[in-house]
Amino acid sequence: MKDWSIRCWATVVARLFAGLAVLPAIPFLPASAQTDPRLVEVIRHAQEGQGDSARIKVRRLLAATSPGDTLYPQIVYTQAMVANDAAVMRRQLQRVAIEYSSSSWADDALLRLVQLDYASANLEGAARNLERIRLDYPGSPLTPQAAYWAARTYFDQKKPELACRWIAQGMAASTGNIELQNQLGYLNQRCSQFARAGAQQPGDTQTSAQAPADSQQVTAVLPADTTRVAPPPPRPDTVRTPSSVATAAPPRPAPHPRAPPRPDSAPAGKVPAPAAGVRYQIQITAVRNVTTARSIASKLKSRGFTPIMVEEGGLYKVRVGDYGTKTEAAAAVPEIKAKLGGSPFVVAGS
């Protein structure tokens, strides 16, 4: 979230979706605010109820700015913020999230889309955009706010394991915001209830190796299961005569069954080796038009980079670099950002 508080945003959404429940007011961690004085003025006009004036100003500024200018996605985002029509707002936010995915405003746009989808009861759409935030912007400062909306979305979808995973991530990332910690802590009570309900189900002998990957995040709130089932008493052997008892060798005790090692555990003092063949790259942008992607790749090549173009989910993602570890790739991000601007980030390649 930039210059607007979540309370102003809730009012805007409530006005756009008349008849729907008003979105709750939640706290947020501010990222960078609007950097251009003209956009600051646009926001001020909108906050003072001069929406028409704000929209005229932002349209003029958009027309006078080149789409290749680093200010352009910020203008488009601001245009969405002052829109008086839900379709226009959504369209502009999608432009920022897709066409300018490497800008510092893309994760903001995705979170706004999550809120719009939740307000219109489009839980599937909200979940898709939440996963984009999680996968494409893992270090986003908006993770705590995304966690709040993810918890509401996934609880409504009856997917508590996903909700609780997001809550855990959000609480870990919001240590400096007491109000948001309280909001997430309140939602986390449902995770405890979910964990207790799961522990009380009879016949649940599924091991952690068999449990779904997402549910392992929830099991962190469960107490360790130290209960051992006593072996059944030995069945009496056939009756033997005293002589046969005296001469028969005593039976060897059966070895105590040992649980197989968990696949996600490692011997003490050892760190599991990374998966073989995994390489890491730094993503620069993702666009829907292949011609645009090729043009960006060509510009990167002219500046000494070796670009890689990957098509995923209808997007053409342009990446650079080839690193053996995520740490090595992360160390190269600041230098690349200094040269290219935007918000490059580390992704797993092949």
Secondary structure, DSSP 8 states (H G I E B T S, - for coil): --SS-HHHHHHHHHHHTTTS---------------SHHHHHHHHHHHTT-HHHHHHHHHHHHHTS-TTSTTHHHHHHHHHHT-SSHHHHHHHHHHHHHHTTTSTTHHHHHHHHHHHHHHTT-HHHHHHHHHHHHHH-TT-TTHHHHHHHHHHHHHHTT-HHHHHHHHHHHHHH-TT-HHHHHHHHHHHHHHHHHHHHHHT-TT----TTTS-TGGGGGGGGS-------------------HHHHHHS--------------TT---TT------TT--EEEEEEEES-HHHHHHHHHHHHHTT--EEEEEETTEEEEEEEEESSHHHHHHHHHHHHHHH-S--EEEE--
